[in-house]
Amino acid sequence: MNRLKYNHNFASYIICDFFLMTTIKNNIERIRESIPSNVKLVAVSKTKPIEAIQEAWDCGQRIFGENRVLELAEKHSKINLPIEWHMIGHLQTNKIKYIAPFVSLIQSVDSFKLLKEINKEAVKNNRVIKCLLQIFIAQEKTKFGFSEFEIEEMLSSVEFKNLKSIKILGLMGMATFTDNQEQIRKEFRSLSKTCNKIKSAFYNDNPEFCEISMGMSGDYKIAVEEGSTIIRVGSAIFGTRDSILTN
């Protein structure tokens, strides 16, 4: 009986692993075919097992995003791959130190205080950390971000100009969680206009300020139509279950 049970479990594991690999591969290919080649795809791997990340890597995916600092730091330490890790969730100042040595891009800079702390940690690690400034565009109070005025005020300050260990590449925003596509489109369009305005005023001669990160699994096509250059996609790649392999 034990031998039969073992064989059954082993077969289930192989089938599950094959299903995971095929599904992730198909999902990534489908998404890439639906977006322009200049749009970067961030695979949001929060709560997903290392096996799923490996499968996505084997399909050619190179950029991964995490919402939680400690999960990001743990995955970075366990996965021996040159992954481009993006921090996309709300970031507390006391946790920057855990990702400062390796993070490729912090997309969720939502305050001047946070940006100054990122600069401090970058100095400690002898790095220049790339960042996006998060703009509040949604109709939900639970989301974070600068107002347009706050960004203009910060970028105009002497204090900001003295931050030499951070590099601003563009803006990020999260639309309202709603089925109203016109509202979502309006919010994305607003972010795109703000990004163009900020670039004209402060980064007109800087080609590196070129990114607009907006759009997730349910609305990335609208985001791309409104000018997104980075989309953050999780469930449309990995599915909604935390792990197939642990069941």
Secondary structure by P-SEA (a helix, b strand, c coil): caaaaaaaaaaaaaaaaaaaaaaaaaaaaaaaaaccccbbbbcccccccaaaaaaaaaacccbbbbccaaaaaaaaaccccccccccccccccccccccccccccccccccaaaaaaaaaaaaaaccbbbbbbbbbcccccccccccaaaaaaaaaccccccccccccccccccccccccaaaaaaaaaaaaaaaaaaaacccccccccbbbbbbccccaaaaaaacccbbbbcccccccccccccc
